[in-house]
């Protein structure tokens, strides 16, 4: 196993264990299986284990396994405050203390504000004296590093990144998301600020492995390195020195062994021109399955009415390059729940976007098609309910 430094010079394994996808058994987690997998990772040098309040049974399972094997003080626990559930100051301590109890510990190594998408969320936490609360918890040793996990666009990420003296951040990042969400620019700027970057969804929930187009699978299978699709994706990430730790939801001993092997071999700068060309071939194959030829360049922005044109097209394309639910879920997660309404229904068809589009996309017509696909009635109702809940909390 190889290690990279956190903000204070402490070593973090470049491979982290994502505890969201423990194997289920009956109505709960298969503890015996999870224990074998966690201990295999620990014995191979993994020292960063990531969970969250809302992952069903995950915190409790991790706490039980760590206590049983006597390794709590030898590893780092990362868990998250469900900030989207916080309505008052007292709730912050309520959730935190419940997490400590579940995890069978009196401190958390890496504590995150969970699922931030908009600077408004951080500003509302500040109204509840979250900065004072963090300072007290760090002073007492109950929290050792403070960070945030993020889903949203690059601008929102940078606003949150610059709003506080964070110790680390957690972002969705992979070669398909190179220019979306926090993206390469977010990685670069966080790196320049010396903020460690933890990575979630390195394989897009398995989409960059099992759900690749056949042409992409063929190209990967025949690469001169002999790398699998998963290895290609991991190595692309670890080739970037700003990346501190990549989380993997490992749910088999074989997967643990393979990922730990890669993490012990990889080096920054190992990626060759041929490897980068393979990544571009794979991305091209994926894009050939998409509906709109949007590159995400952003020349169409800003929309005078606030419509997120690239974000809408990106999620629409994901409905066809991955599956309909994945595209709609990403839309709800990264676009629809922002404080400022970004919906296509805001469009006044002024056509300014089309005047600047390098791809000559018929944006106004395509947006209508995208909106129909992304927001069928059940999703529209669900999004409206979620927005109503979040906007009340943000006031």
C-alpha positions as CSV (number, residue, x, y, z in Angstrom):
1,X,0.0,0.0,0.0
2,X,1.1,3.5,-0.7
3,X,0.3,6.6,1.3
4,X,-0.1,10.3,0.7
5,X,-0.1,13.1,3.3
6,X,-3.1,14.9,4.8
7,X,-3.0,18.6,5.6
8,X,-0.9,18.0,8.8
9,X,1.5,15.5,7.3
10,X,-0.2,12.3,8.5
11,X,-0.3,9.4,6.1
12,X,-3.5,8.3,4.4
13,X,-3.7,5.1,2.3
14,X,-4.3,6.1,-1.3
15,X,-7.0,3.5,-1.4
16,X,-9.9,4.0,1.0
17,X,-12.7,1.7,2.0
18,X,-16.2,3.0,1.0
19,X,-18.6,1.5,3.5
20,X,-21.9,2.3,1.7
21,X,-22.1,-0.9,-0.2
22,X,-21.7,-3.6,2.4
23,X,-23.4,-6.9,1.2
24,X,-26.9,-7.3,2.7
25,X,-28.1,-10.4,4.4
26,X,-31.8,-10.5,5.2
27,X,-32.8,-7.1,6.5
28,X,-29.3,-6.0,7.5
29,X,-25.6,-6.1,6.7
30,X,-23.8,-9.4,6.3
31,X,-21.4,-8.7,9.2
32,X,-19.3,-11.9,8.9
33,X,-18.6,-11.1,5.2
34,X,-18.0,-7.4,5.8
35,X,-15.6,-8.2,8.6
36,X,-13.5,-10.5,6.4
37,X,-13.3,-7.8,3.7
38,X,-12.5,-5.0,6.1
39,X,-9.8,-7.0,7.8
40,X,-8.3,-8.1,4.4
41,X,-8.1,-4.4,3.5
42,X,-6.7,-3.4,6.8
43,X,-4.0,-6.1,6.6
44,X,-3.1,-4.9,3.2
45,X,-2.5,-1.4,4.5
46,X,-5.9,0.4,4.0
47,X,-6.3,2.9,6.9
48,X,-9.2,5.1,5.7
49,X,-12.8,3.9,6.1
50,X,-15.7,6.1,4.9
51,X,-19.3,5.9,6.1
52,X,-22.2,8.3,6.8
53,X,-25.2,8.7,9.0
54,X,-27.7,7.8,6.3
55,X,-26.0,4.7,5.0
56,X,-28.3,2.0,6.5
57,X,-26.5,0.1,9.2
58,X,-23.1,1.1,7.9
59,X,-21.8,3.1,10.9
60,X,-22.9,0.5,13.4
61,X,-21.4,-2.4,11.4
62,X,-18.1,-0.6,11.0
63,X,-18.0,0.3,14.7
64,X,-18.7,-3.3,15.8
65,X,-16.0,-4.7,13.4
66,X,-13.3,-2.3,14.5
67,X,-14.1,-2.8,18.2
68,X,-14.1,-6.6,17.9
69,X,-10.7,-6.6,16.2
70,X,-9.1,-3.9,18.4
71,X,-8.0,-1.7,15.5
72,X,-9.9,1.5,16.1
73,X,-6.8,3.5,17.0
74,X,-4.9,2.1,14.0
75,X,-7.3,3.4,11.3
76,X,-9.1,6.6,10.3
77,X,-12.9,6.8,10.4
78,X,-14.6,9.3,8.1
79,X,-18.3,9.9,8.6
80,X,-20.7,12.7,7.8
81,X,-23.2,15.2,9.4
82,X,-26.5,15.0,7.5
83,X,-26.6,18.8,7.1
84,X,-29.7,18.6,5.0
85,X,-31.6,17.3,8.1
86,X,-30.4,20.0,10.4
87,X,-33.2,22.4,11.5
88,X,-31.7,23.8,14.7
89,X,-28.5,24.0,16.7
90,X,-29.4,21.2,19.0
91,X,-29.7,18.8,16.1
92,X,-26.0,19.1,15.3
93,X,-25.0,17.5,18.6
94,X,-27.8,15.0,18.4
95,X,-26.7,13.5,15.1
96,X,-23.0,13.7,16.0
97,X,-23.4,11.9,19.4
98,X,-25.6,9.3,17.8
99,X,-22.8,8.6,15.3
100,X,-20.2,8.3,18.0
101,X,-22.4,5.7,19.7
102,X,-23.0,3.7,16.5
103,X,-19.2,3.8,15.7
104,X,-18.3,2.8,19.3
105,X,-15.8,5.6,19.5
106,X,-15.3,9.0,21.2
107,X,-13.8,10.7,18.3
108,X,-14.0,10.9,14.5
109,X,-10.8,11.3,12.4
110,X,-12.4,12.9,9.4
111,X,-15.8,14.6,9.7
112,X,-17.7,15.9,6.7
113,X,-20.7,18.2,6.1
114,X,-22.5,15.7,3.9
115,X,-23.8,16.3,0.3
116,X,-23.2,20.0,-0.1
117,X,-24.4,21.4,-3.4
118,X,-24.8,25.1,-2.8
119,X,-23.1,27.8,-0.7
120,X,-26.5,28.6,0.8
121,X,-26.2,25.3,2.8
122,X,-23.0,26.4,4.4
123,X,-24.3,29.9,5.1
124,X,-27.3,28.4,6.9
125,X,-25.0,26.2,9.0
126,X,-23.0,29.3,9.9
127,X,-26.3,30.8,11.2
128,X,-26.4,27.9,13.6
129,X,-22.8,28.7,14.8
130,X,-21.4,25.6,13.1
131,X,-17.9,27.3,13.0
132,X,-17.9,27.6,16.8
133,X,-19.2,24.0,17.1
134,X,-16.4,22.8,14.9
135,X,-13.8,24.7,16.8
136,X,-15.0,23.2,20.1
137,X,-15.0,19.7,18.7
138,X,-11.5,20.0,17.3
139,X,-10.2,21.6,20.5
140,X,-11.6,18.7,22.5
141,X,-10.2,16.1,20.0
142,X,-13.7,14.7,19.2
143,X,-13.1,15.8,15.5
144,X,-9.6,15.7,14.1
145,X,-10.2,16.9,10.5
146,X,-13.1,18.8,9.1
147,X,-14.3,18.7,5.5
148,X,-17.3,18.5,3.2
149,X,-18.6,16.1,0.6
150,X,-19.8,17.7,-2.6
151,X,-22.3,17.2,-5.5
152,X,-22.9,20.2,-7.7
153,X,-21.1,22.3,-10.3
154,X,-17.6,23.7,-10.3
155,X,-18.5,27.2,-9.3
156,X,-20.5,26.1,-6.3
157,X,-17.6,23.8,-5.3
158,X,-15.2,26.7,-5.4
159,X,-17.5,28.9,-3.3
160,X,-17.7,26.3,-0.6
161,X,-14.0,25.5,-0.8
162,X,-13.1,29.2,-0.2
163,X,-15.7,29.8,2.5
164,X,-13.9,28.1,5.3
165,X,-10.4,26.8,6.3
166,X,-11.2,23.1,5.4
167,X,-8.9,20.2,6.2
168,X,-10.1,18.1,3.3
169,X,-12.9,17.6,0.8
170,X,-14.6,14.6,-0.8
171,X,-15.8,14.8,-4.4
172,X,-17.2,12.7,-7.2
173,X,-14.4,12.5,-9.8
174,X,-13.5,10.0,-12.5
175,X,-12.4,10.3,-16.2
176,X,-16.0,10.7,-17.3
177,X,-16.6,13.5,-14.7
178,X,-13.3,15.3,-15.6
179,X,-15.2,18.5,-16.6
180,X,-18.4,18.1,-14.5
181,X,-19.2,18.4,-10.8
182,X,-16.1,19.8,-9.0
183,X,-14.1,18.6,-12.0
184,X,-10.4,19.0,-12.9
185,X,-10.5,22.7,-12.1
186,X,-11.8,22.0,-8.6
187,X,-9.1,19.4,-8.1
188,X,-6.4,21.8,-9.3
189,X,-7.5,24.7,-7.1
190,X,-8.0,22.5,-4.0
191,X,-4.5,21.1,-4.7
192,X,-3.0,24.6,-4.9
193,X,-4.6,25.4,-1.6
194,X,-3.1,22.3,0.0
195,X,-6.5,20.7,0.7
196,X,-6.4,16.9,0.5
197,X,-8.9,15.5,-2.0
198,X,-10.8,12.3,-1.3
199,X,-12.5,10.7,-4.3
200,X,-15.9,9.0,-4.4
201,X,-17.4,7.2,-7.4
202,X,-14.1,6.4,-9.2
203,X,-16.0,3.9,-11.3
204,X,-19.2,5.8,-11.5
205,X,-21.0,3.1,-9.3
206,X,-19.6,0.4,-11.6
207,X,-20.7,2.2,-14.8
208,X,-17.0,2.5,-16.0
209,X,-16.7,-1.3,-15.7
210,X,-19.8,-3.3,-16.4
211,X,-21.9,-0.8,-18.4
212,X,-19.4,0.4,-20.9
213,X,-20.3,0.3,-24.6
214,X,-19.0,-2.9,-26.4
215,X,-16.4,-0.9,-28.4
216,X,-15.0,0.6,-25.2
217,X,-14.8,-2.8,-23.6
218,X,-12.9,-4.1,-26.7
219,X,-10.4,-1.2,-26.7
220,X,-9.7,-1.8,-23.0
221,X,-9.4,-5.5,-23.4
222,X,-6.8,-5.0,-26.0
223,X,-4.7,-2.3,-24.4
224,X,-1.0,-3.1,-24.2
225,X,-0.8,-2.7,-20.5
226,X,-3.2,-5.5,-19.8
227,X,-5.2,-3.3,-17.4
228,X,-8.8,-4.0,-16.7
229,X,-11.5,-1.3,-17.0
230,X,-11.3,-0.7,-13.2
231,X,-7.5,-0.6,-13.1
232,X,-7.5,2.0,-16.0
233,X,-9.9,4.2,-14.0
234,X,-8.0,3.9,-10.7
235,X,-4.7,4.6,-12.4
236,X,-6.0,7.7,-14.1
237,X,-7.0,9.1,-10.7
238,X,-3.8,8.1,-8.9
239,X,-1.7,9.6,-11.7
240,X,-2.8,13.0,-10.3
241,X,-0.7,14.0,-7.3
242,X,-3.6,16.2,-5.9
243,X,-5.6,13.1,-5.3
244,X,-5.1,11.9,-1.7
245,X,-7.4,8.9,-1.4
246,X,-9.7,7.0,-3.7
247,X,-12.7,5.3,-2.1
248,X,-13.8,1.9,-3.4
249,X,-17.0,0.1,-2.2
250,X,-15.3,-3.2,-2.1
251,X,-17.6,-6.2,-1.4
252,X,-15.5,-9.2,-2.2
253,X,-12.1,-10.5,-1.0
254,X,-11.0,-10.6,-4.7
255,X,-11.9,-7.0,-5.2
256,X,-10.0,-6.0,-2.1
257,X,-6.9,-7.9,-3.2
258,X,-7.0,-6.5,-6.7
259,X,-7.5,-2.9,-5.7
260,X,-4.8,-3.1,-3.0
261,X,-2.4,-4.6,-5.6
262,X,-3.0,-1.6,-7.9
263,X,-2.6,0.8,-5.0
264,X,0.8,-0.7,-4.2
265,X,2.1,-0.4,-7.7
266,X,0.8,2.9,-9.2
267,X,3.1,5.9,-9.4
268,X,2.4,9.6,-10.4
269,X,3.6,10.0,-14.0
270,X,3.2,6.4,-15.0
271,X,0.3,7.2,-17.4
272,X,1.7,7.3,-20.9
273,X,0.4,9.1,-24.0
274,X,-1.0,5.8,-25.1
275,X,-2.9,5.5,-21.9
276,X,-4.4,9.0,-22.2
277,X,-5.4,8.2,-25.8
278,X,-7.2,5.0,-24.6
279,X,-9.1,7.1,-22.1
280,X,-10.2,9.5,-24.8
281,X,-11.3,6.5,-27.0
282,X,-13.4,5.1,-24.2
283,X,-15.0,8.5,-23.6
284,X,-15.7,8.9,-27.3
285,X,-17.4,5.5,-27.4
286,X,-19.5,6.6,-24.4
287,X,-20.4,9.9,-26.0
288,X,-21.5,8.1,-29.2
289,X,-24.4,6.7,-27.2
290,X,-25.5,10.2,-26.0
291,X,-28.4,12.2,-27.3
292,X,-26.9,15.7,-27.5
293,X,-23.5,16.6,-28.7
294,X,-22.8,19.0,-25.8
295,X,-19.2,19.1,-24.7
296,X,-19.9,21.1,-21.5
297,X,-17.8,24.0,-22.7
298,X,-20.2,26.5,-21.1
299,X,-20.1,29.1,-24.0
300,X,-23.9,29.1,-23.9
301,X,-23.8,30.4,-20.3
302,X,-24.9,32.3,-18.4
303,X,-28.5,31.9,-19.3
304,X,-30.3,35.2,-18.5
305,X,-33.0,33.1,-16.7
306,X,-30.6,30.8,-14.9
307,X,-31.2,27.6,-16.8
308,X,-28.3,25.2,-16.3
309,X,-27.9,24.3,-20.0
310,X,-24.7,22.1,-19.8
311,X,-25.9,20.4,-16.6
312,X,-29.3,19.6,-18.1
313,X,-27.7,18.1,-21.3
314,X,-25.1,16.2,-19.3
315,X,-27.8,14.4,-17.2
316,X,-29.9,13.9,-20.3
317,X,-27.0,12.2,-22.0
318,X,-26.4,10.0,-18.9
319,X,-29.9,8.6,-19.4
320,X,-28.6,7.0,-22.6
321,X,-24.9,6.4,-21.9
322,X,-25.8,4.7,-18.5
323,X,-29.5,4.3,-17.8
324,X,-32.6,6.4,-17.3
325,X,-32.6,6.3,-13.5
326,X,-28.9,7.3,-13.3
327,X,-29.5,10.3,-15.5
328,X,-32.6,11.4,-13.6
329,X,-31.0,10.8,-10.2
330,X,-27.9,12.9,-11.2
331,X,-30.2,15.7,-12.4
332,X,-32.0,15.8,-9.1
333,X,-28.8,15.6,-7.2
334,X,-26.7,18.2,-9.1
335,X,-29.1,20.5,-10.8
336,X,-32.7,20.4,-9.5
337,X,-32.0,21.1,-5.8
338,X,-30.1,24.3,-6.1
339,X,-31.4,27.4,-4.3
340,X,-31.9,29.3,-7.6
341,X,-34.3,27.5,-9.9
342,X,-32.4,26.1,-12.9
343,X,-35.3,24.5,-14.7
344,X,-35.9,24.5,-18.5
345,X,-39.4,26.0,-17.8
346,X,-37.6,29.2,-17.0
347,X,-36.4,29.5,-20.6
348,X,-37.8,32.5,-22.6
349,X,-36.3,31.2,-25.9
350,X,-34.2,34.3,-26.4
351,X,-31.7,32.2,-28.4
352,X,-28.6,33.8,-26.9
353,X,-27.2,30.4,-26.0
354,X,-27.4,29.2,-29.6
355,X,-25.5,32.2,-30.9
356,X,-22.5,31.1,-28.9
357,X,-22.6,27.3,-29.1
358,X,-19.5,25.9,-30.9
359,X,-21.4,22.7,-31.7
360,X,-24.3,24.5,-33.3
361,X,-26.8,22.6,-31.1
362,X,-30.5,23.6,-31.5
363,X,-30.4,24.3,-27.7
364,X,-34.0,25.5,-27.3
365,X,-35.5,22.5,-28.9
366,X,-33.1,20.0,-27.3
367,X,-33.7,21.5,-23.8
368,X,-37.5,20.8,-24.2
369,X,-36.8,17.2,-25.1
370,X,-34.3,16.9,-22.2
371,X,-36.7,18.3,-19.7
372,X,-39.5,15.9,-20.7
373,X,-37.1,13.0,-20.3
374,X,-35.5,14.1,-17.0
375,X,-38.7,15.2,-15.3
376,X,-41.6,12.8,-16.0
377,X,-44.4,13.4,-13.6
378,X,-43.3,11.1,-10.7
379,X,-39.8,12.7,-10.7
380,X,-41.3,16.2,-11.0
381,X,-43.4,15.6,-7.9
382,X,-40.4,14.1,-6.0
383,X,-38.2,17.0,-7.0
384,X,-40.8,19.6,-5.9
385,X,-41.3,17.9,-2.5
386,X,-37.5,17.8,-2.0
387,X,-37.1,21.4,-3.1
388,X,-39.9,22.5,-0.7
389,X,-38.2,20.7,2.2
390,X,-34.7,22.1,1.4
391,X,-35.9,25.7,0.7
392,X,-37.7,25.8,4.1
393,X,-34.5,24.7,5.7
394,X,-32.4,27.3,3.8
395,X,-34.6,30.2,4.9
